[in-house]
Amino acid sequence: MPGFELFGELEKQEVNDVLDNGVLMRYGFDGMRKGHWKAKALESELQNTFQSKHVQLVSSGTAAVSVALGSAGVGAGDEVIMPTFTFVASFEAIMMLGAIPVLADIDDTLGLNPEAVEAAITPKTKAIMVVQMCGSMANMDALKAIAEKHNLLLVEDACQAIGGTFNGQPLGSVGDLGCFSFDFVKTITCGEGGAVITNNEKYYTNANHYSDHGHDHVGSDRGAETHPFLGYNFRISELHAAVGLAQVKRLPEFLDIQRRNFNIIREALSTIPEVVFRTVPEGGVESCAFLNFFLPDLETSRKVIEAFKNGGVDACWNYFDNNWHYIRKWDHLKNLKSLFPISKEVKEGLEYLQTRTFEKSDHYISRNISCLIKLSWTEEEVKQRANKMAELIKSVL
């Protein structure tokens, strides 16, 4: 995924602009800036990229999820349905608001299974959070229909899927709110950073205030601003935004490289009958940040991963054995290992994890191999890698 592989002169120039004026904070100090407002400029660029009316930059993708949910009123005791396959940040961001993460099975898209979502809805459900993992998407038509039927918020965590589209819409812009991460290993990076996008003006205003201690950002005197409600500090710095501004301008370049490399490897593996690629819903276009495929069973997947490691093929994972991305290894969540007391509502709301099993998710994750698509590979290196991967898979089968 990472755009950091291709840092260049544009990134250096944007950062030097900030260092030249000495203002690292995104708000205030108007007279010192020499006309440079990197966070504002990045938000404007992202509005165009995501075809969204409003963009609020924040400090991380995790912050983006919390701010998005909080801006729409999700809080103490509310249930948020999320997938079993994601990053730990998903449940962390929900729990930070005092809300309850309700895990639901995935399907062959590697995203939320609509039937599992429907079955998970209770009177406490406030939102469905779909996570567009590994550059692609869940069945968005079905999930949108469920959200509308039950009057639920539909939030997209598209942190791993910038550049993907569904029915011509950028991923992240399909739901009520979208969340993005620009950390060091995303397709475009700020080093650390994130964004909330929405077409809902109220949600945007709330996110804008909430992410900066409740400041209303009215007028040009920061000290005179009022605080309509409580907020916290999820600000991005001008230095981080400067890197992201350069990177978002290069996004088409990065996506072209990803797609080229993705297609070369996919073509090589498509000759193997036992390799079945993840399902991409009709109307969906992957960002090509990862290539995901299924093998016949867990044993075969583990053997292929071991063969890849021994054969010098890096950046491929079977998430069934991964500590960070699948429910099976989230013991700190199941056992509520917290530095501070967890609220009664959340504690009781998570009791289901002591007995709930997720066989349908196991069926897909255990057989899945996910391979990162790097930007720094030459075309010849990708072809060699593709052939090596195909040979190693065949040697195991």
ChimeraX attribute file (.defattr): number of C-alpha atoms within 10 A of each C-alpha:
attribute: neighborCount
match mode: 1-to-1
recipient: residues
	/A:1	26
	/A:2	20
	/A:3	25
	/A:4	21
	/A:5	16
	/A:6	14
	/A:7	13
	/A:8	11
	/A:9	10
	/A:10	16
	/A:11	19
	/A:12	13
	/A:13	14
	/A:14	21
	/A:15	21
	/A:16	14
	/A:17	20
	/A:18	22
	/A:19	13
	/A:20	12
	/A:21	14
	/A:22	15
	/A:23	21
	/A:24	19
	/A:25	16
	/A:26	19
	/A:27	18
	/A:28	14
	/A:29	14
	/A:30	14
	/A:31	8
	/A:32	12
	/A:33	16
	/A:34	13
	/A:35	10
	/A:36	19
	/A:37	20
	/A:38	26
	/A:39	25
	/A:40	18
	/A:41	15
	/A:42	23
	/A:43	21
	/A:44	17
	/A:45	17
	/A:46	23
	/A:47	17
	/A:48	12
	/A:49	16
	/A:50	22
	/A:51	16
	/A:52	21
	/A:53	16
	/A:54	22
	/A:55	26
	/A:56	29
	/A:57	29
	/A:58	30
	/A:59	24
	/A:60	23
	/A:61	27
	/A:62	27
	/A:63	27
	/A:64	30
	/A:65	31
	/A:66	26
	/A:67	32
	/A:68	31
	/A:69	29
	/A:70	22
	/A:71	22
	/A:72	20
	/A:73	15
	/A:74	23
	/A:75	20
	/A:76	16
	/A:77	21
	/A:78	24
	/A:79	27
	/A:80	28
	/A:81	26
	/A:82	28
	/A:83	30
	/A:84	26
	/A:85	27
	/A:86	23
	/A:87	18
	/A:88	18
	/A:89	16
	/A:90	23
	/A:91	24
	/A:92	18
	/A:93	22
	/A:94	28
	/A:95	22
	/A:96	15
	/A:97	18
	/A:98	19
	/A:99	27
	/A:100	29
	/A:101	26
	/A:102	24
	/A:103	24
	/A:104	23
	/A:105	24
	/A:106	27
	/A:107	22
	/A:108	22
	/A:109	20
	/A:110	28
	/A:111	28
	/A:112	30
	/A:113	22
	/A:114	22
	/A:115	15
	/A:116	17
	/A:117	23
	/A:118	15
	/A:119	9
	/A:120	18
	/A:121	19
	/A:122	10
	/A:123	8
	/A:124	12
	/A:125	22
	/A:126	26
	/A:127	23
	/A:128	27
	/A:129	27
	/A:130	28
	/A:131	29
	/A:132	28
	/A:133	23
	/A:134	25
	/A:135	25
	/A:136	32
	/A:137	29
	/A:138	25
	/A:139	23
	/A:140	25
	/A:141	15
	/A:142	13
	/A:143	22
	/A:144	18
	/A:145	12
	/A:146	19
	/A:147	19
	/A:148	12
	/A:149	9
	/A:150	15
	/A:151	12
	/A:152	17
	/A:153	22
	/A:154	25
	/A:155	27
	/A:156	27
	/A:157	29
	/A:158	26
	/A:159	29
	/A:160	27
	/A:161	28
	/A:162	30
	/A:163	24
	/A:164	23
	/A:165	22
	/A:166	23
	/A:167	14
	/A:168	11
	/A:169	17
	/A:170	22
	/A:171	32
	/A:172	32
	/A:173	23
	/A:174	22
	/A:175	22
	/A:176	19
	/A:177	29
	/A:178	31
	/A:179	33
	/A:180	28
	/A:181	32
	/A:182	29
	/A:183	23
	/A:184	17
	/A:185	17
	/A:186	21
	/A:187	30
	/A:188	28
	/A:189	26
	/A:190	30
	/A:191	20
	/A:192	21
	/A:193	26
	/A:194	28
	/A:195	26
	/A:196	32
	/A:197	30
	/A:198	27
	/A:199	17
	/A:200	14
	/A:201	11
	/A:202	12
	/A:203	22
	/A:204	23
	/A:205	15
	/A:206	22
	/A:207	29
	/A:208	26
	/A:209	23
	/A:210	25
	/A:211	27
	/A:212	20
	/A:213	16
	/A:214	20
	/A:215	21
	/A:216	19
	/A:217	18
	/A:218	10
	/A:219	9
	/A:220	12
	/A:221	11
	/A:222	14
	/A:223	9
	/A:224	12
	/A:225	14
	/A:226	12
	/A:227	15
	/A:228	12
	/A:229	12
	/A:230	12
	/A:231	19
	/A:232	13
	/A:233	14
	/A:234	23
	/A:235	23
	/A:236	25
	/A:237	21
	/A:238	28
	/A:239	24
	/A:240	24
	/A:241	33
	/A:242	27
	/A:243	26
	/A:244	32
	/A:245	28
	/A:246	24
	/A:247	26
	/A:248	20
	/A:249	16
	/A:250	16
	/A:251	17
	/A:252	13
	/A:253	12
	/A:254	24
	/A:255	22
	/A:256	14
	/A:257	20
	/A:258	23
	/A:259	17
	/A:260	15
	/A:261	28
	/A:262	22
	/A:263	15
	/A:264	17
	/A:265	22
	/A:266	17
	/A:267	13
	/A:268	17
	/A:269	22
	/A:270	14
	/A:271	10
	/A:272	14
	/A:273	8
	/A:274	15
	/A:275	20
	/A:276	16
	/A:277	18
	/A:278	19
	/A:279	18
	/A:280	18
	/A:281	18
	/A:282	11
	/A:283	13
	/A:284	21
	/A:285	20
	/A:286	22
	/A:287	26
	/A:288	27
	/A:289	31
	/A:290	26
	/A:291	23
	/A:292	25
	/A:293	21
	/A:294	23
	/A:295	22
	/A:296	14
	/A:297	14
	/A:298	19
	/A:299	11
	/A:300	17
	/A:301	24
	/A:302	21
	/A:303	16
	/A:304	24
	/A:305	22
	/A:306	15
	/A:307	18
	/A:308	19
	/A:309	14
	/A:310	11
	/A:311	13
	/A:312	11
	/A:313	17
	/A:314	13
	/A:315	14
	/A:316	18
	/A:317	21
	/A:318	20
	/A:319	23
	/A:320	24
	/A:321	14
	/A:322	13
	/A:323	14
	/A:324	15
	/A:325	19
	/A:326	20
	/A:327	25
	/A:328	19
	/A:329	15
	/A:330	15
	/A:331	12
	/A:332	10
	/A:333	15
	/A:334	16
	/A:335	13
	/A:336	15
	/A:337	11
	/A:338	9
	/A:339	6
	/A:340	6
	/A:341	9
	/A:342	15
	/A:343	14
	/A:344	11
	/A:345	14
	/A:346	19
	/A:347	14
	/A:348	12
	/A:349	17
	/A:350	18
	/A:351	13
	/A:352	13
	/A:353	15
	/A:354	9
	/A:355	7
	/A:356	9
	/A:357	13
	/A:358	14
	/A:359	11
	/A:360	15
	/A:361	25
	/A:362	22
	/A:363	17
	/A:364	24
	/A:365	26
	/A:366	21
	/A:367	21
	/A:368	28
	/A:369	25
	/A:370	19
	/A:371	20
	/A:372	20
	/A:373	24
	/A:374	22
	/A:375	23
	/A:376	17
	/A:377	15
	/A:378	12
	/A:379	13
	/A:380	10
	/A:381	11
	/A:382	20
	/A:383	16
	/A:384	13
	/A:385	20
	/A:386	21
	/A:387	15
	/A:388	18
	/A:389	21
	/A:390	19
	/A:391	16
	/A:392	19
	/A:393	21
	/A:394	14
	/A:395	11
	/A:396	14
	/A:397	13
